[in-house]
Amino acid sequence: MNPSTAQARVLVDELVRNGVRHVVLSPGSRNAPLSFALHDAAVAGRLELHVRIDERSAGFLALGLALDGSPVAVTCTSGTAVANLHPAVLEAAHSGVPLIALTADRPVELHRAGASQTVRQDGALGLETLHLPVAERRAGQNALWRSLVCRAVAAARDGGPVHLNVPFREPLTPEGGDWVEPLEGRPFDQPWTRTASRRVDAPHPADHLGPRTLVILGDAGATDGEAVCDLAARAGWPVIAEPTASGRTVQHGSLLLNAGPLAERLRPDAVVVLGRATLSRGVQALLGSTSVVHVVTASADWPDPKFSATHVSASLAPGAHEVDDDWLTAWRHADKAAGEAVAALLADEPWPTGMHVARAVVEALPPGSALFLGSSNPVRDVDFAAPPRPDVVVRANRGVAGIDGSVSTAIGLALECGPTTALMGDLTFLHDSNGLLIGPHERRPDLTVVVLNDDGGGIFALLEQGAPEHADSFERVFGTPHGTDLAALCAAHGVPHVLAGSAEELRAEITRPSGIRVVEVRAERAGLRELHKRVKTAVSSAVQ
């Protein structure tokens, strides 16, 4: 047996022993030892192997598979292949997703020698790189290899992505024969080193939080979400949650905070924030103007883009709290008025708009299914207009909120969680259309991708650059119309495509998830800015 084969087999075996159930592989030459070892482990039923040609899509597929908190590895060859994992690693880093980038490398003697596909991979993913030494034909390496895998998996479980870099010398293909020492791991398939979580939970007294406290649940990193929601229920604190968080008691909280200045009866004396509340400008404005802001997070890099946090802790001590019944009642009445205003306005608005589509999709989701949301308008449309569905798992790439890799992340989510619906815009879909490239040997997800196609970047119409005074430049450099035939694109990948022309047709397609398919809804961008302005005006008027 050659050294590269011995090392690769040990690495794969130890990944399995550490609970890694999924590995995503992009083909290459330098990672051939890992490819052979992973294939053998998959045939033996020890893990599920997913093969993708495009490393960027592979990275996001692994991200989607890891959204439930279980470590997932993605492996690729050396050179630019490694760099293509960077977007998914960035998202994982900011979302706390346990992604392991297992990259093959050239041995040290080929660096700075003009060798093909050889770059400096140390730090290439923006992470501290854990390097394995080049395997050699000598005893004493089995324990080292296994120990480093355990360190990588433990670090991923505790804090997000890890980069494990493995240089391989030729030969890269398996050879017969024995190795110079036994390559077995610990008895009974145990990890070489069993590790416990090193996160510290130090409850913080909440005596600085009075009865007029508002709770904001953002995306990811909510280490004590259930406990804080229980505390809010006892203390009578309203809870506003982004679509990817659960526990909201105020359905239209984002609209209320974005519709203009809050009425005095709704202004909080303190705000508790869990996770990264990056979706709404109204939320950020509230945090910047409230005198007491308590951030609950286990991370040393606590989320505080307005630099307004007065307290940070990993959890809140339960305790007893004074209750102001009028406070919660005021928020409930405002929430009801906002909901009625939105429903009345959308009833008179021609279908489809993003809010129409978001509401139809969420209402039609089968109980127990999953929903993935694109990071531009769709997640905001759901936030503004869709009813809460506590019986549905909702996920989005909100760590750095990019549109890249969304199709692949949704596929990973569906492969792990079962029937899934994804709602995204056309640019988001086109940005990762390579995600549709699934080979005949790969397991296919039950995923319905709903694409709201308004032929360009609708999100920019709602921002400052979408103002009328920028109309001359807007369409080319922000609107970016593309005119792509999505049906033809899907046909090229062998993916069924349906054009939904009404809310009823859309709902019918969502209730029948089977295999991967695309449901397109065509809309116009022209009136989007004005529509959002009217929605906010209607809500503001309803709650004053």
N, C-alpha and C positions, 0 to 999 in steps of 0.2 A: 504494500500500500504506500502511495506517495504522501509526502507531508501535507499537501493542500487538501487531498481527499480526507485524510485523518482529521485535520482541523475542522473542515466543513461539517463532517458527520458529528463530531462532538458538539459544535456550536448549535446545530439543529436539534440534537437530542436534548441539550440543556435548555434551549428555548421552550421545548415542549414540557419539560419537567417544571419549568417556572410558570406554566399556565398559559403560554402563548398558543392559541387555537387557530389563528389565521395568519398566513404569511402571503404577501403580495409580491410577485416576482416580475421584473422586466428582464427580457433575455439579453444576454451579452456574452462576451468571451471570458473576461477576467473573473466574472462571478460564476463561471461554469461549475466549480466545485460545490458551491452552495446550491446551484440549480439541480445537480444530480442528487445531492443529499435531501433536498426538499421534496423532490419528486418521489424518492424512495419512502420518505416519511408519510407523504400523502397517500401513496399506494397502500401502505401499512395501516392507514386509518388513524394515524397519530395527530394529524393536523389537516386543515383544509388549505389547499394551495390555490391561489388566484393568479392567473397570468395576464399581464397587460403589456402591450407593445410600447405605449407612451409612458415614460417615467412620471411625468406630471400627473397624468390621470391615475397612475398606480399609487402615487403618494396620497391623493385625495380619496381613492378607494379605501386605502388602509385607514385613513382618518375616519371615514364613515363607519368602517367596521369597529373602530375603537371608541365610538361615541358613548358606548355603554360603560366605559371605564376599564375595560379589559385590555391589556397591552397587545398591540398588533405590530408585526414587523413588516417592513417593505425593503426589498433588496434589489440592487441594480449593479451594473458594471461601473468602471471607473470613468473619469473625465466629465464631459458635459452631462452625462446621465445623472451624476450626483447633484449638479446644480439644478436640475429639473425637479428635484424633490423639495427645493427650498420653499416654494409657496405653501405647500402642505405643512411643512415643518413650522413655518411662521404661524400659520393658523393654529396648529396644535399647541405651540408655545403660549399663545395668548388665550387659548381656551382651556389649557390644562389637560389636553388629551394625551394618553400614554402611547405615543407613536415611537417605534424604534426604527431608525434609518440604519440598515445594515448594508454598508457600501463596500464593494470590492475595490481594491487598490493595486497599483503596481508596487513591487518591492522597492526598497530604498535605492538600490543600485541603478534603477531605471529613471529616477527623478533627476531633472536637470541634465538629461542626456539626449534629449530630442526623441524619446520613445513615444510611440503612438498612444493616444488617449491617456496621457499622463499629465496630471495637474496637481497642484498642492490642495489636498482635500482636508487638511487640518483646518478647522474653523469655517469650512466652505458653507455650512448650513447655519452659521450664526450661533452655534452651540460649542461648548467645550467638547472636543472630540476624544472619545475613549478608543485608544489604538490597541489592537492586538499585535503582538510581535509576529514576524514572519515564521511560519512553521518550519521546523528543522527535524531531521531524522535523529532524534535523541530522546531519551527518557526525561520525565519530569514536567511535561507540558500539559497533560490532561487536566490536572488540578487548576493550573493557571487559566486555561481556556474557559473552563466551567465557572470559575470564580468571577471572571470578567463579565460573562453573560449574566450571572446573578446580579452583579452590580448594575448592569445596564437596565435590567427589568425592574429592579427595585427603584432606581432613579426615575424611570418612566412612571411607575405607579404613584410615586410621591409628588412629581412635579411637572409632568408633561414629556415632551419629546427628548430622545437621546440619540446621539450619533455614535455608532459603533463601526469603526473603520478596520477592514481586514485586508492586508496585503497578501496576495497569493503569488508564489513562484510557480513556473511551469515545472512539470506537466500539470495541466488543469483538468484532465479527464481521469476517471477512476482506473486503477490498475489492481490486479490480483496480488495476493500475498498478505503477510501479517504486518503488524506494527510493532515498534520496539518496546511498547509497554501496554498493559491493559487499558482500554479506553472506556471502561464502564463508569457510570455515575454512581450516586448513592443508592443503597438498597431501596426497594419498593418504589422506584420511580420518583424519589424525593429530589428536590433541588440540591445542588452542591452546598449552597448556603441559604438557609431559610431566614427571611428578613421580615420584620414587622414594620408598619408605617411609622415614620419618624415625625409625623405632623403633631404639633402641640395644640391642645385645645384649652385655652385659658379663659373661662367665662369672665365677662366684664360686668360689673354692677350697672344697672340701667336707671339709677336714681336721677340722672340728668334728663331723662325722657319723660315729659309730662303727658297729660291726657290728650293734648292736641299734637299727636305724633303721626306722621305718615310713613308708611313702609313702601320702599321701591325695590322690586325684584328684577334684577337685570339678568344677562345671559352669562352662564358659567361661573364657577368659583363660589357659588352660594353654599358654603360649608355647613351652615347651620339653618338652612331654609325652613325645614319643617318646624323646628323648635321656635324660631322667630315668628312664624305664622301662627303657631299655637299661642304664643305670648300676645300677638296682635289681636287674636280673637278674644282673649280674656280682658285685654286692656281697652278694647273698642277702637283700635287703630285701623283706619282704612288701608288696604293693600293694593297697590298698582303693580302689575307684572307685565313684562315683555312676553311676547308669544311663546318664547322658549322656556319660560319659567312657569311654575304652577303655584297656585295659592291666591290668585287675585280675588278680591272682593269688590273691586270697582272695575267694571268691564271697560268703560270708556275713559279711563284715567288719562291716557296719552292725549286724547282729543281735548279733554278739559284743560290739560296743562299747555297745549299748543294753540288753544283758541283765543289767547289774549291774557291779559292780567287776571289773576284769580280774584274772585270776590273775597272780601275780608273774612266771611264766615268759613271759607275753605282754606285759608292760609295756615300752614302748620307752624308750630313753634319749634319743631324738631323733625328731622328726617332720618330714618334708618335705611341704609342701602346695602343690599346683598347682591353680589355679582357685579358685572360690568354693565351699567345702564347707559349704553351708548346710542340707543336707537332714536331717542327723541330729544330734539333741541329744547322742548319745553321742560323736560325733566332736568336737563343741565342748567337751564335758567333758574329753576326752582332751587337747585342745590347751591347755586352761586348767591342766592339771596336769603337763605335760611341760616339763622345764627347757630344752630346746633345740627351737625351732620355726623352721624355715627356709621362708619363703614364696617361691615362684618365680613371678614375674609381671613383665610389662613396664609395668604401670600404676603411676603415682605414688600412686594410691589403693589400696594393697595391701590385700587382704582379711584382716582380723584382728579379728573382733568380740569376741574374748576378750582382746585387747590383750596377747597372749602371744608375739608374734613376736620372736625374737632376731636373725634375719638375714633380709634381703630382697635378691633379685637377679633379673635377667632370665633367668639360666640357671645351671647348675652345671658347673664344670669336671670333665671325666671322671675322670682320675686312677685310682690303684689303691687298693683298699679291703680291709681285713681282713674275712674272711668267718667268720661264726659259723653253722655248719651246724645246730646245735641250735635256733637262733632261728627260722629259716625252717621247720624241721621241726615245731616246736611250733605255729606258726600253721597249718600244713597239717593237722596232726592235729585242732586245734580247729575248723578250717573243716569238715572231714569230719564231725566229731561234731555240729556245729550243723546241717549239712545233713540228716543222718539224723534228728535230733530234729524238725526242721520237717516233713520228709516224713512221718514217722510220725504226727505230730499232725494234719496236714491230711488224711491218709488216713482218719482216724476222724471228721473233722468233716463235717457235712452240707454238701453243695454248694448254693449258691455263697457263698463269702466273697470279699473283695477279693483275698486271696492266691491262692485257687483260680483266679480269673479272670485275674489277672496271669500266673500260671504257664502257664495254657492259651493265652493270647494269645501270649506270647513264644515258647513251644514251637512254635506253629503258623505263625509268620511265615515267608513264603517267603524264601530266601536272596537277598540283594541288595536287599531292600525297606527301607522306612523305618518307624520307629515314633515317634509323638508321644505324650507322656505329660502328662496333666493334673497341675497342681501341688499337688493336695491328697493324698488317699490313694493314687491310682493309682501315682504315681511312687515312693511309699514301699513299696507292695505289691510292685512290681517289684524294688525295692532289696532287700527282705527275702526274697522267695520265688522269684523267677524265675531261670532259668539264664542265664549270660552268652551273648550272641549277637554275637560279633565280626563276623559277616557281615551285620549289620543296622545301619543308621544310626539312632541314638536321639537325639531332641531333646525339649526341654521349655522352657517359658518360666520359667526359674529365675533370671533377672536380678533381678526383684523379686518373683517367685514368686506373682503374682496369678493368679486364675482367669479374668480377662476376656480375650476375644479368642482363646481356645484353638481354637475351631472354625476360625476364619479363618486362624490361624497354621498349623494342620494342612493346610488347603487349599493355602496357599502352598507349604508343604514338598512336598506331593504334586505340585503343578504343576511344581516345579523338579526333584524327585528321582525322580518316578515313583511306582509303587504304594506306598501308605502306609496304615498302620493307626494309628488314634488311640485311646487308652484314656483315658477321663475319667469323672468322676462326673456325676450328674444336674444338680447346681447349676452346675457348670462348663459343661455342655452348654447349659443354659437361658440362662446369662449371655450367650452369644454365638450364640443360635439365629438371629440375623440373618445369620450367616455362611452359612446354608443358602440365602439369597436370592441366587441366581445367575441372571442374565438369559439369554435364549435365544441371544444373540450371543457369550456368553463360553465359553471352553474350560473344560470340566468335569474335575475331577481323578479319578483312580482312588484313592478314599479310602473306607476302611471305618471308621466311627466306632463304637467299642464303648462303650456307656454303661452303667456299673454304677449302676443306679437303686435307691438305698435310701431314696428319698423324703426327701431332706434333706441336712444337713451332717454326714456321718459323721466327718469329721476332728475335729470338736469333741468327739465322744464320747471321743477318746483324749487330750484335753488336760485341764488342771486343771478347766475349767468342766464337764467331763463326769463329775466325781466324784458319787457318790450324794447328797452333802449339798446339791447344787445342782439336784436333780431337779425341784423345783417350777417353776423358771424355765427349765430347759434347753430343753424342746421348743419353746417359742414363740420365744425369742430366739437360740438357737443351732442347735437341730435343724432349725427352719424347714421343716416338711413343706409340700409344695405340691400334691400330688395331680394333677400335670399328666399328661395322656394324650399320651405321646411319639409314639405311632403317629399320632394325629390331627394333632399338630404337624408331623410329617414329611410327612403327606399334603397339608397345606396348602401346603407348599413343593415338592410333587412329588418328594419324596425317598423311595425305597423304605425300608421299615422291616421288620425281622425281630425276633421275640422268641425268644431262645435259651434253651431250658429245661434244657440239660445241657452238660457240657464238650465232649462229642462234637459237638453242634450248633454250639457256638461255634467250635470248631476248623475245622469244615467251612466256615463262613461266611468265616473269615479267609483261607483258602487260595484263595478265588475273588474277588480284588479286581477290580471292574469298575465304573466310574462311582462316584458318591458315594452312599453308603447308610449306614443306621444299624442297628446290631445292639444290641438292648437286653437286658441281663441284670438281672433283678429280685432284690434281696437285702433282708435285714433289717438294721437298725442296732442292734437291741436287745442283741445279744450281742457287739458289736464290741470293747468295752473289755475284757471278760473274756477274749475270744479272744487279744488281744494280750498280756495279762498271762500267760496260759498258755504262749504261744509263748516269751516271754522267760524264764519259769521253766524251761521244758524245755531251752532252749539253755544257760542258766546251769548247770543240773544236769549236762548232758552234758559240759561242758568243765572242770568243777572237778576 
